[in-house]
Structure formats: C-alpha cells, structure tokens
C-alpha cells in the first residue's frame, strides 16, 4: 500500500510544481522530513529547491524575535519570583531544592494553560474559592457544574487543616506568579513555548511579516491529530486567510464512527473547527485492505525482544527498502534487549538497522564516570572523605586509564588498612587524574567547570591512546555541549545556591542526553518509539510492550490542576491519552499488511500482565485475521550430579597433599574440621586455594568480632602472666577495658592499634557487644580465682602419625591456643567462642562422621589443642574448657566443659576419651590422604554456610 507521505508528496508536486520551494511543511516531529524529501526526489527526478521543513515548535518560534527559555532559566526565574511573593506575604521563603519538584509541576501547568489559551487568573481563582465560580460561571452546563462541585466538596471536607490552608494560599498567589514570571522572562528577551503559542494565537494577523514569507506558497500542516487550543485557533485563522493546507492521515473506519476514540480529535478538527482535509475523499484502508495480525503473549519483559528473531527472520534475508519494516517500542526500556537480539548479519548478509530513539548517556560508561565524580564530590563536601566503594569504582572504571599494576597496588593497600572512608588529601596526593577528579568544589559556579576539566582530561587521554570509540566520542561532544549550555544558564543564578543542589541539577540534565545511533532512516529495519512513527508507514509492524498501562498510559503526569477543573477549561485529561494512543496504533495498521503485537503476560511492579485494551477492541470489532501465539519458556532443571573430585592420578592434588606429608605445610584445626564437615570444601579451600575475595565494609563480620574479643583478652592478661590472678587484680584491671577494646578494634579492623578515631554508628554497637562479651568472660574468671596464666595466644605444633598405603606417615598440626591456665594443679586450655557452638556432643565416632549430624567442631579443635599441648609441654591430664560467651550466663546451658549424655568431659572421662579421639583422628587423616575422592557431605546442614556450594552443585 502507498505510504501516506508518498500520497502527500504526489499531491504537493501536482499542486505547486516549481513553487514548491515557497512552501513551509510543518510536522509534529523531525522524523518524517527525510521520508518526504525522498518521495519528492523520486517524483521530480531532477535537482530542485526544497520547501522549508519545520516541527510545529520550530515554526511557531520563527514568529517572534524572542528566544525560547530553557527549563533551568525558567526554574531560577520562577524560584526568585515565588520567594518574592512569599516575602510579601511575610512567609518563610523556600529553598531551591525543596522548590524544584514544585517548580516542575507549576511550569508544566503554566505551559499547558498557555497552549490551551486558558485564563490563568480565572482558573486559579476558581480553585481558591467556590463562591467566585458561582458568580463568574453562570454559563456553565449542569455537567460542568457537577465536575466543579465534586472537586470542591472533596476539598472542603477539612478545609481548616493546615495543608489545605497552605494550598489555598498557593492558589491565591498563582495568578501573580504567572503574570510576573512571564513579564520577567520577556524583559530578559525570553518566552516559553506555551507563551509563543498564546501570542501567535491571539491574532495571527499581527504577524504579517512572519506569514508573508509564504505568500507565494502555502503553509502545509501534515499528519496532525490532537491540537491544543492555541494550535486550533492558529490553524483556523491561517485557513481563513487562505494561507494553509491540511493533510490529515485519517480513515473512515474510525473517523465516521463516533464511538471510535481513535477518531476523536480528527472529528473535532474537521467537524467542529472546520479544518479542511485535502485527503477527505480517500477510501477506508482499514475496511478494504487485507491485514494479518499476530499476537504474541510472552512471559517476561526482556522475552518480548527475544522473540524478534522469530518474527523478523524473513526480513533478514529480503533486501530492505524504504518503509518496509518497523519495530516499535511502546515500552522504551526494551531498547537494549532489542539491540542485543537483532543480529548484525544473517547467513553472511549484513542487516541494515536504524535506531531513531538514540543511545542514552545514562547507560554509558561516560555517565558512570560522571556519576562517580558527582557522588564523590558530595562526600568530600560533607566529610572531606570519600567512601571506599566510590574510590574502588573510580579505580576500576575503564575510562580512567589507570594501569592494572597501579589499580592493584592502591586497592591492596586500602584492603590491608580496611579503610571504609579515605581522606580527601590522600587522594589528591596521587596527582594526575586523581588531582583533577578529586579537586574540591569551592563554590557552586565550579560544579560545571570542574566537571568539564575532568571530561577534558579523560577525553585527551583516550584520544592520545587512540582508544576512543565512535559512540563515546559523540557522547563526549554532546555532554560537553550540554555542560557549556548549563554553564551559560547557571552563570547568573547559582552564586547563592547550595553546591549539592547544583550537582543534582547537573545530574538530571545529563541523564536526558541521547545520541542517535548510526543507520539509514530510509532503509532497513527501523527501531523507534511510538511517537516517532507519526506520519510514517510500514508494510510490517512489530510493537513491543503492548501492555495495558503502557499503551495507553495510565497517567497524564503531575499537575496542581485537578481533573474536574481540567474538564471545565478543556485541558487534557486521561481519556485524551486513550484517544491519542488508539489513533497512533490504528494509523500504523491502516496501511500495514503484517502487524505483530507482543506483550508481557507476567504481572510485576511495572506491568499489569494484560494486553492493551486497544488490542481487545480490535479483536472484537475489526474483522482482521488474528493469529495467537504464546511463548512458553520451559523451566529446565539439570539432573542432580553428585560432584566429587578425584585424587587418584591427579598430579596437582597429590602434589598439594604431599606437602603436608613432607612437613612443608602444617594442618590447622580449622582445616581439619572443614574436611570433616564437608570434604569437598577442603579441596576448594586448601588444595585449589580458591579464596573468598576480601572486601571493605562498614559492617563488622561475626568472625571479626571474635578476633576483637581475643585481642582484648590477650591485652587484658598480658601483664598478669606468670603471676597469681586474684579477684582484686581482675577488678583493678577492668578499669582499662574500654581502652583495650578500642585498641583491639583498631588492630583488627585497621591494622593500627594506636589509631585515634571517632567511632560512629555500627562501630559503637560493635564496641558495646565486645564490652558485654569481655565482662561475661571476666565474671567467669572471677569465679575461678585464684589461678595462674601460663600462656596467651601461644602457637603450638605437634605431629600425628597414621597408616597410609601400608606404611606409617605423619603430618604436623599447628594452632594458636587462646589461653592456658593452671588452677589447683590442673592445666586448662581455654578457648573463647562468640558463635553458636555447643558444649554437648553425642560420642567420638559421630565427631568424625562427615555424613552425620553431630559434628562438634569446637570439641574437635579443643581436643586437638589438648593433644598438641600435651606433646609440646610434656604434661598430662590437660583439661579442655570452652567459653561460649552467648550461653555462659545461662544456667541451663552455661558452663565451660563439654558434656555427653550429662557426663562432663573432665577428669577420668576426659582421659578415657582422649585415646578414642586419637584413633578416630588417625582414621580421618588416612581418609584425607588415601581415599580416591573429595566428596560432598550427605547432610546439607554441614555445608549450609559454604561459599563453594555453587561449585559442587548445591
């Protein structure tokens, strides 16, 4: 079918011939210009002077010598005037950052009021007082009165509330704000888009100089649908002056049927306003042409894009020509999944692809670097420090150009120090990019200047290294242009603003930047948003995101003007969005042969899971051929594999194990208990040596609390060793516990015991927890006085022999015993625990059963310490004590001795257990070094907290 713009081109060439250059062609958006020029060239087939092309905003802007004020100029002007009005009312002024969200709504309302030629003073006065409505609106219909009374009734229910009173005051000052705002802008040589529309609509004949430019031709308005009141008035005046022609892309299917919302605005334009459609006599393509419609129901947001290869496969092999295939993203967040899905070539043939939506700066690495800079500057302003996570993000960012060696060196140093925050001065000392990147913003004007310096530095480095990508180069140019524009706008307005607010404005401005992706707008598969399809036609249409709530949208945006008042004054309401969306879909369909609707059937926070109501309507009334497809993604689960690592014949594993047998490496109690609990964990940790990456975090891990407690107890007793510990000595020493806790905290967390610092938030909580734990231990020690401490944090080593492959082998075990005491001639090994360890155990056999539920790691560890200490010291009858600080105060769970079936593990029972323990220990070591596999425990609780679970298939 012939595209709408081709028909327009044919009619204009026939109508104007050589005078075509004297015409102005006005569209709603820029995209159709390239298509119409192509059709002109195909028709005329010789060099010709092109008519002028405008968007509607550009065309109206030509009518005035005033500049159009950008958003930020409007915001700063509005804020100044608003505060002046508050001061006149003797009210407290409002800061910029608090006013910003308010200003966005006010400016949007002002623009809409102007574009629809609404009397702002009357509108805001109506909102202020219902009595004025009754006096001034005697011409209103009963329905209009009902809208107004509904609004005011709901508002009046509690009119004495403070918030409602503030609302009334705001509405009361709005007329003054509106007039003063426009007057101030005009005095500076600026207008808003809406005020341009209003001035032009008031009397088009006052702009003869503007109109006379097209005396020998016409002003051609192509493809318009919903018109603001100003546009409607201007169009009517131009038609009456015989200056304009109108080409409406309409179809009798929805135009002549008053129940069809798609034709709502076209009926208004033609029937109420009397605008004459050049194509009034065209046949209905919706009724006569064949349309094949396919509906795809898919599960998941990104899955909508993944189905494209199925829909477009035949288009990959055909040669693409103008107007053939379009992928319309009703949900524009699907751009990246779409680009990832459509291939660059198919069966060796390159696929032409043109993306009109543009690539967003906010998804690029450039914005990532800018965002790190903005966040870091806020931290520097607040505390003269930068958090580790932001420094790490800066160091590892691909655009910083730092060598891997430098990155590793700095990150390793910071990890060693465990610094959650890094001093600003320290970062500046690194010079180069560090000096530019972390230069402190001294005043608001330097926000943009300093950011430009950072981008210039990075851009220069990338250019010199010849590593600058084309898309990045375009994004850099666009970003620098926008920053220079912001610099000019901000120059006279931000001297008294808070720096964080200026940073916020810069961030918001840069987030809106997009750069067109390369492609030919006239050939290949076109990817565009729904609004960009206006005036364009394609043989094959694919619409992604065809969900209710997305098309049509479920909100018209924020406004202080309620629905009832909007209806009275003819301002846009929610139904307008329904009509506009329906029209855009219908006009795409009327000339398309193959239409594909894809929607997400899953319900989540962003979608309803329902297809658009427009689809439901078409299914019911159109008579088109519908094909329904449902993409069911199968959930496939792999059969469970019991992962095991074979030792036999593996030179790497055997070599690692041999190091233990050669005494080149010693086995720690924690390594042994890890093997007993889950043998395969031992392989990953001690053979493959896959370690959990160290991270810096403000949160103190549970094992670090234990390390701090151990340090405190070591500091507490280090001056009391080899002397009798009495109750008095403990009580006297308790006075310094707070200092010892801080010293221990700094030693464990920052590797700097004598560090002087101010503790904050969670750090104070940790100090308090450790203090409580220390007091629990000291209370226990008081009950045991007098006693003598032999050693603290003593490293001990011992050998354990065991049978292996028919001969006797041995390994070294080593460990650090927290404390060794002597009381009443009995030597005691004291082990502190801050976890959820238990004193109860079943029996010795179950201690070593990797597939059992009764492994007691703490008991294995303390018995190992006992065995090693007895070998090391030559003593016998050494006793194992366990201080579990979480349960020592509980009389039912408390105590320091292990128990089996209520029998306490001390004295004769302990001496009876020791030989049994040694036998089972040797058997386990024989298994460790001689069994053919490292296996996974059959009890999930034994590897519940393993970091290697994904590696062994759990």
N, C-alpha and C positions, 0 to 999 in steps of 0.2 A: 504493500500500500504506500501511496505517496505521502512523504512526511509533511506535516503542517507547514514548516518553514520553506519547503520547496514550493508549496502552493502560494505562500506569501511572496516569495521571490518572483514567481511567474507573473502574478498579478501586478506587482510593483513595476517590473520591467515593461509589461504591456501598457501600464497606465502612465508611466513617467518617461520612459525611454531615456534620452540623453539628459533629461532634467533630474534624473535620479540623484545626482550628486548634491542637488539643492535640498534634499530631504534630510530630516533627522529621524532616525529609527530608535525608538525607546523600548527597552526591555525591563523586566523585573530584576534581572541579574546579567552578568557578563557572558556566561557560557554560550548563549545562542548566537552571538555575533559571528563567531568563527564559522558556524554552520551556514548562516545566511550568506556570508561572503562567498563561501564555497559554491552555493547554489547560484548566486549572481554570476560567478566566473563560468560555471558550466553553461549558463544560458547565453551570456553575452559573447563569450569566446574571443574576446579581444581586449586590449588594455582599456580601462575605463576609470573615471574618477568615482571613488566610493562615496556613498552617503555617509553622514556622520552617525556614529553609534554611541548611545548613552545608556546607562542604567537610569532608572527614574530619579534616584537621588542626585546623580551627576547632572541630569538635565535640569532639575529644579534649582540646583546650586548655581547654574550658569545665569540664573535670572537676577542675581544680586552680586554686588561688589564686596559684600561682607564675607569673611572666612567662616568656615564651619568649626565651631568649638569642639575639641575632643572631650572625652569623658572627664579627664583629670582637670582640665581648665574649668569645666562646668562644676565639678565637685568642689574645688577650692573656692570658687566664686560663691557657690551655694552655701558652703560652710561659713564663710565670712559674714554673709548677709543674715543667715539663720541666727548666728550668735549676736549680731547687732540687734535683731528683733527681740531675742531673749533678754538682752541688757535693757532694752526699752521697757520691757515688762517687769524689770527688776527680778529676773530669774537667773539662776546659775547657768553659765554657758556650758556647752557640751564639747568634749574633746573630739579631735578628728577621728580617732579610731572607733569611738562609740558612734559617731555620726555617720561613718562610712556606709554601713548596711542600710541605715535610714535613707541616706542620700541616693543610693541606687534605686530605691523604690520611688522616692519623690521625683527624681529626674525622669524615670520611666513614665510615671503618671503625667508629668508636665508635657513630655513629648507626645504622649497619646492624646492629651487634651488639645494640644495644638494641631496635631494631624487630623483630628476629628472635629476641629473648629468649635470646641466646647467653650462656653463662657466659664472660665476658671472661677471667677468671683462668685457666680451664682452656685456653681457646683459645690464649692467648699462651704458656702453659707447654708446650703441645704443640709449638708452633713452636720453643721453646727446646731441648727435649730429647726424643728419641725414646724414651728409657727410661721417661719418665713416661707416654707414650702406651701403651706395653705394659702398664704397671701399672694404669692407670685406665680403659682402654677394652677390657676383656675381652668386652664385649657387642657389639663391632663385628662386622659381617659380613665375609666374606672380601673382598668387593669394596671395602668401606670401608678395610680394612687395606691393600689394594693401592694405593688412592689415596694413603694416608699414606706408605707405604714408597717409592712412586715419587718423591714430593716430597723425602723426607729423603735418599734415595740421591743424587739430583742435587745436593742441597745439601751433602752430606758430602764430595763429591769435592774436596777442597782446603779442608777446614774450618779449616786453620791459617792461611789467608790473612787478612790484616788486615781486609779489608772484611767477610768472613763473621763474624769475631770481633765486629766492631762491630755487625753485625746481631743476633747472639745477645744482646749486651748491651742493645740497644734492645728486643728482645722481652722480655727479663728485667725491664726497668723498666716495660713497658706496663701490667701489672695495677695497680701502684702509681699510675701516671699516670692510668689510667682512674678508679679509685676517688677519688683525691684531686681530680681535675678535677671530677667530679660533686658531690662534697661541698663544694668551694669555691663552685661556682655556686649550689648550694642554699642555702648560708649567706648569699649575697647576694640571695636571693629569686628565683633563676632556675633554669629547667630547659631541657634541649634537647628538640627534638621527639621524638627517639628515647626519651629517658628518660620523657617523658609516656606514650608508648605502653607502656613496660615497667611503670610504676607502675599504670596502669589495667588492664593485662592480668594482673598478679599476683593481683588479686582484685577483680573488678568490684563485688562486694557491699559492699566497703569505701567505695564511692562512692554510697551510697544517696541522699544529698542531691542529687547530680547526676542520678541516674536517676529520682528521684521527680518531677522536673519534667514527666515524660511518662507519669505513672501513668494518666491518663485517655485517653491515646492510645498511639501506638506510635513507636518509632524506626525509620524506613523507610530501608533502605540500597538505593540504586538504581544498577544498572549496574556493580557491582564485578566484577573479574576476578582478577588476581594479588593475593594477600593476603600481607602479612608475617605472621610467626608471631604477633606481638602482635595484629594485626587479627583473625587467625583465632581466637585464644583469646577475645578480647573478643566477637566476633560469636557464637561458640558459647555463651558464658556468657549473653549477652543473650537468645539464642533459648531456652535452658533456663529462663530466668526469665520467659519469655513477654513480653518487652519489645520484640522486634524482628521486622520483616518484611523479606524479601529479594526484590528483583526483579532477577533475572539476565537479561541480554539474551543468550539462548543459542539455538542452532539445532541440531536433532538431527543435521544433516548432519555437523557436526564434534564435537558433544558425545558422540554414541553410538559414534563410531569412535575407538578408542584410538590409531590410527595418525595421527590428525589433531592436529598440535601446537596448532592454534588453540583446541582444547577442553581443553588440558592443565590449566589452573588451574580451570576451571569443573568439570571432573570431580573434581578434588581437593576443591573447596569442597563439592560436593554428595555425592559418594560417600565420601570419607574423613572430612571434617569433619561431614557430616550436615546441612549448612545447607539449609533447605527453600526451593525456588524457587517463588514464588507462581505463576509462569507455566510450571510444569512440563509442562503438557499442550498447549502450543502446537504447531501444525503446523510442519513444516520449510519455511520460505520459500525456502531455498537449493535445495530439491528441486522445489518445486511452482510457484514464481513464475517468470515469464519474465525473463531477464536478457540484455541486449545489451551485449557487451563490445567496446570498440575499443582497440586497442593502437597507439600512435604511437611510432615509432622516429625520433628526430631527431638531427641532428649538431650538438652544441654545447650548452653549459649554458644560455645565455640563449635559445637557439632553442626550448627547451621552453615558455617563456612565450609566445613569438611565435606559437605555433600555437593559442593560446587563442581568438583571434577566429574561427578556423575551427570550433572545437568549440562555442563558445558563441553563434554567430550567431543561432540560432533563439531563444535565451533573451533576447537583446537586444530582440526585438520582442514577446515574450509578457509579460503582466503577471506579475511575480514574486510568489509568495506564500510563506508560511512553509514551510520545509523543502523547497524546490524544487531549488535548485542550489548545489553547493559546489565550490570549488577548494581542494584540499588540497595544501599544500606539504610534502611529505615532506622536501625539502631547503629549509630556511627561508631560505637565501641567495637564493632566487628571488623574494622578496617585491617588491623594487624593479622587476625586469623585468616582473613580473606587473602591478603598478600602472601601469607605463608602457604596457602593452599593452592592458588593458581600457579602452575609451573611456568618457568621462563621459556621452556621449549618442550615440544611433544613430538616423539618419534623423529627427532633430529631437526624438526622445524621450529624456528623461533616464534614465540607467541607475542603478538602485539598487545600491549596492555597500557591503558592510560587511566591514571588515578586523578580525578579532578578535586578530590577533597583536600589533598595536601597532607604532608607529613608534619605532625605536631612537634614543636620544640620540646614540649613537656615529656615526650617519650624518648628523647635523645640523650646521649652521654654528655652533651654540652649543658643541657639543663640540669643534669645530675651534678655536674661540677659547680654550676651556679648555685644550686640548692645547698650544696655542702658549704659554699662560701657564705651564703646568707645565714644559714644556721650557725656556723662558726662565729660570725660577726655578732650575732645576738648573744652567744655565750660569752664572748670577750667583753661585750658591753656590760653584761650582768655580773660577771665574777672575775674577769681578767684571766680566765682559764678556758680551755676547750676540752670537751669530753673525749675520751679515748676512741669511742666509736666513730666520731667525726674525723679525728686525726687519721684513724685507720682507713676510713672511706676516702679521704684525700690521698693518702699514700698509695692506695691500690687502684685509684682511678686511672683509666687508660690514657686520659689526656694530660696528666701531669708530666709524663715523660721521664719519670724517675727510673733509674736502673734497678733491676731486681736486687742487686747487691746492696744498694742504698736502702731500699724498702726493707729488706730482711734485717739489715743492721739496726735500723731505727725501731722496727716492730719488736725485734728480740730484746732490745734494751728496755722498751716500755713494758713488755711482758714480764721481764725479770723484776722490774720495780713494782708491777701490779698497780700502776697509777691509773685510777679511773678518770682523773682530770689532769691535764698537762698545762703547766704555767705558760701564759702567753709569751713572756720574754724568752723562754727557752725555745719556742718555735721560731721566733724572729732571728735567733742566733744562727739558724741554719742557712740564711741568706738565699740568693737565687729566687726561685718561685715561692719558697716559704715566706720570704720577706715581703713579696708583693701580695701573696694570698692572705697572709695574716696581719697585714698592716691595719691598725685600728682605725675605725671611722671616728673622726673627731667631731664632725658636725653633720647635719642632715644633707647638706649640699654635696658631701663627699661620697655618699652612698653610690650614686651612679658613676661618679668619676673614678672611684677605686675599683668598682666592678669592671669598668671599661679597661683599666690598666691591667687587671688580671686576664681579661679576654685577649687583649693585645699581646701580652707576654706569651700566652698559650698558643695563639694563632701564629705568632712569629716563630716559635719553636717548632710547631708542626710543619710550617712552610719550609723552614730551613732543612728539616729532616726529610722533606718530601713524602710525608705520611698523611697529608690532609686529603680526606675523601671528598668527593664532589658534593654529596648531600650535606656533609659537615661544613664545607666552605659556604654553601648557600645559607645554612642556618646561622653561621657566624655573622655573615653580612646582614641578614635580617635582624639578628639580635642587636648588633652594634647600631644599626639604623634606628631601631626602636629605643635603645638606651639614649642615643643622641636626641631623639624627639622628646623623650621624657625629661632629659636634662634641660631642654629649652622650656618645656612646660612648667617644670618644677621650680625653675630658677627664681621666680619672684614670689613663690608661695610657700616654701617649706622651711624657711630660715628658723621659724619658731616651732616647727613640728618635732615630735619625738622620733628619734632615729629608728626604733623598731617599727613604727608605723610606716615610715618611708620605705623600709625594707619590705614590708608587707605589700605596699603598692607596686613596687618593682616586681616582686614575685608574681602578683596577679596579672600584671601587664605582660610579662614574658610567657606566662602559661597560655596566653591566647595566640601566640605566634605559630603560624604554619607555613610550610614551604611546599610549592607544587612539586609533585614527583614527575620525572621525565615521562614523556609519552606523546602520542599524536591524538589530539582531540577529535580528529575526523576518521580515524581508522582503528581497528582492533576492538578488543573488549573494553568497554568503558566501565569504570567503577566510580560511583558518585552517590551523594546523599539525595534524599527525595526532593528537597527544594531545588537542587541543581538540575533536575530533569525537566523543569518548566520550559515549554515550547519545543522540547526535543522529542523525537520519536524513534523507536527501535523495533525491529522485527521480533526480536527475542528479548523478553524482560524477565529478570530474576530479582525478586525483592526478598531480602533477608531481614529478619526481625519483624515479621508481620504479626506482631502480637498486640492484643488489646492493652491500652495504656501507653503503647509506643506510637501506634498509628491507629486512631488519632491519639494525641497526647491527652493526658488526664488533668492537666493544669495549664492555666494561661499565664502563670508566673505571679510573683508577689505584687500586690498593689494595696494602697490605702483606700481605694475606691471600691466599695462592696458591690456585689453582683446586682442588687436591686437598683442602685444609683446608676450603674453602668448601663442597664437596660433602658432607664429613663432617658439618658443622654446619647444613646446609640453607640456607646463604646463597645469594643469587642468583648464577647462573653464566650463561655466554654463551647456552646453549640457552634460558634464560628469556626473553631478548630476542627470540629467534626466535618463541617461542610468543605473546608479547605482541603483536608486530608482526602476526603472522598473524591473531590474533583481531581486532585493530582493523580490518584490511582486510576480513576475512570479514563482520564485523557491519555494516560500512558497505554491503557488497554485498547482504546478505540481503534488504534492503527497497528497494534501488535498482533502477530499471528500466534506466537507461543508465549504464554505467561506462566511464570512459576512463582508461587508463594511459599516461602519457607518460614516456619515459626517454631519457637521453643515450647515444648509441651510440659517442661518441668516448672513447678512453682517454686519461686525463691523470693528473696527480698527485692529483686529488680523486675521480675516479670510475673504475670498472673497465670501463665501456663495456658492461656486461652488465645485462640486465633482472633484477629481483629474482627470487630463487628461488620466491617466493610466486606470481608470475605463471606461472612454468614449471609449478608444481604445479597451478594452476587449469586451465591448458591441457590438462594430462594427464588430470585426473580429473573436472572439474566437469560437462562436457557443455553448458556455456553456448555461446551463439553468439558466436564471436570474429571480428572484422574487423581485418585488419592493414593499417596504413598506414605508409609510410616517407617522411619528408620529406627529399628530396634537394635540397640547396641548390646551384643551378648556379653554377659559377665563371665569371663573365662577364668577359672582358677586352676593353677598348675597342681598336679598331684603332689602330695607331700613327699619330699625327699629327705630322708634321714642323712644329713650331711655328716660325713666323717672324713678325717684327714689321715691318709695312710702314711705311716712312718717307714715301713719296710722298703728298703731300696731307694729312699729319698735322701740323697747325699746332703742336701741343705739341712733337713730336720735332724738327721743323725749327727751332723757336724755340730749343730747347736746343742744337742743333748750331751755330746761327748765333752763339751767344755765343762759341764757340771762334773762329769766323771773324772776329768783331768784336774779338778780343783781350780781351774782357771776362772770359774764363776761359782758363787755360792747361792744356795736356795734359801729364800726368805720364807718365814712362816706364812705371810700373806700370799706368796706364790703357791705354796703347798695347799693352803685352804682353797684357793681359787681352782686348783686342779681337782681337789676332792669334790667341790660343789658342782663343777661343770668342766670336765677335762678339755673340751674344745676351746673354752675361754683361755686356758693356759697356753694353748698353741698360738692363738692370735696375739696374746699379750707378751709372752716371753720367748716364743720361737720366731713368729713372724714379726714381732715387735711393732704391731700396729697400735699406736697410742692415740688417745683422745686429744685433739688439739687444745692447747691451753688458751683460755680466753680471759680477758679482763672484764670483771663485772663488779658492780656496786653491791651485789648480793653475795654474802659470805656463804660458801658451801658448808654442808654439815661436817665434812672431813677437816675443813679449816678451823671450825670451832673446836674440834678435838685437838688439833695441833696447838691452838692458842692455849687451851687448858693445860696441856702437857708442859708447855713453856712456862706458864705461870707457876705450876707446882715445882718445876725444876728451879726457877728463880727463888721460890719461897724457901726451899730447903737447902740451897747450895751452901749457905753459910752455917748450917746446923749439922752438916755431915760429921760423922765420927764423934759426935757428942750426944749425950742422952737428951732425947726430945721429951720435954715435960709440958704439962698443960700451960704453965706460965710462959714458957718460951713461945708456944704457938699463939697464945693470946697477944703477946707483945708484938710478934711478927705480923699479926693480922692487920695492924695499922697501915702497913705499906701495900696491902693487897691491891687497892685501886691503881697505884702507880705501876705495880708489877703487871697488872692486866693490860694497861696501855702499852707498856714496853713489849709485852708478848704479842699484842695485836700488831704493833708496828713491825716487829721482827718477822712474823708470819706473813702478813699482808704486803709489806713494802720492803722487806729485807733490810730494814733500818731501825733497830731497836730504840735508838735515841732520838728518833724523829719527833719534832714538836709540831703538833697539828690540832686543828679544831674538829672534833668529831660531830658528825651530822646524822640525822635520821636513823637509818638502819644500822649504822656503825654504833650508835649509842645503845640500840637494842641488843646488839651482839655483846657489847661490853657488860651490859646488865645480865645477860644469860650466863656468860662466863663467870661473873661475880657470884651468881647463885650456885653454880656448879662447884666453884672453889670452896665456898662455905659448907656445902654438903660434905665434901671430902675432908675438910678440916674438922668438922664436927665428928666424923667417923674417927679421925686420927686422935682427937681429944679423948674419945672413949677407950683408945688403945694405949694411951700414955701410962708409964714411960716406955719408950722404945728407942732403938738406935738405927740410924740410916747408914747402910754400908755403901751404897752407890746410887747415882741418879743418871738416867739415860745412858746406861752402860752398854757398850757394844760387846756382844759375846759371840764366839764361834765354837762349833763342835762338829765332829764327824759322826756320820751314821753309816754303818755298813749294812749291806743287804745282798742277797743272792741274785745274780743276773746271768742268764745263759750258762749255767753250770759252774760259775766261779763267783768269788766274793768281790763285790765292788763297794765303793763308798763315795759319799758326797759330803760337802761342807754345808752346814746350815748356819745362818747368822741372824742376829736380830738385836734390837735395842730394848732393854728391859727398863720400863719406866722408873721402877724403884725397887731396891732390895732392903728390907728391914730385918732387924733381929729383935725378938721380944721373948723374954723368958727362955732364952736359949734356942728358940725356934727361928730358923731363917725363912723369911717370907718374900715371895716375888709379888709385887703389887703392879697390876695393870689397870690403867684408867680407861673407861669406855663411856662415850657420850651418845652411842647409838641405842638400838633396841635389842642388844644382846641379852641372852637368857642364862641364868645360873643352872637351870635344870637340864639334865641330859638323860637319855634312855640307857645306853650301855656303850662300851668301847667299840663293839662291832659296827653299830649304827653311825658312830662318828666318822667312819671312813667309807660309808656306803654312798657312792655317787648317785645311785638311783633310789636313795632313801629320803625320808622326810625329817630325819632327826640329826642332821649335821649341826654341830655346835662349833662354829669357827673360833669363838673366843676360848673355849676349853682346849681345842687343838693347839692354839697359839700359846696359851699359858703353860700347857704341859710340855710343849717343845722348848719354851724358855727354861722350864724347870730341868728338863733333861740336859740342855746345853749348859746351864749354870752349874749343875752338879758335876758335869765333866770338866768345866772350866775351873771351878773353885776347889774341887775335890771334896765338897761337902755332901752329906746325905740327908735324907728326910726333909728336903726343901719343900715348903708349902706354897700352893698357888692361891692367890687372892685376886678377886676381880671387883673393882669399884665401878659399878654401873650407876652413874650419877642420877639417872632418871628414876631409878627404883630404890635407891639406898634409903630414902626416907620413908618408904612404905614398909610397915612392919610385916605385912603378909608376904611381900616379895623381896624385902630387904636382906641384908647380909652381904658377905663378901666371899662365901665359899660355894663351890658348885655342889649340886645335890643330885642323887639318883635314887628314885623311889624313897625319898625322905632321908636317905643316908647321906651325911655330909662328907664331902671329899676332903678329908684331912686325916692325919694320924695313920692308923693301920690300914684303913680303907684306901687312902691315897697310895700307900706303899704297895698295896695289893694290885692297884690299878696300873701303876707305872710299867711293870713288865708286859702286861697285856697291851698297853698303848704302844710300846716299842715294837712288839711283834706285828701289830696291825700297821704301824708306820712303815716298817720294812717291806711288808707285803705291798703297800701302796706305792712305795718307791720302785719296787720290782715291776709293778704295772706301768708306772710312768715311763720307765726307761725300756721296758721289754715288750709291752703289748703292741699289736700291729697297728692300732688306730687311736687317734684322738676322737672321742665320741661326745655326743651331747647327752646330758643327764635326761633321764626319763621323767623327772619331776620338774614341771615348769617353774615352781617357786625357787628352785635352785639357780635359775638364770633370769629371774624376774627383773633384775636391775642391770643386766649385762648390756654393755654398749655394743656388743658384737652380734646381737640377735639376728639382725638382717643378713649377716654373713653366713650364719648357719641355718638359715631358712625358717626362723621362728617369727 
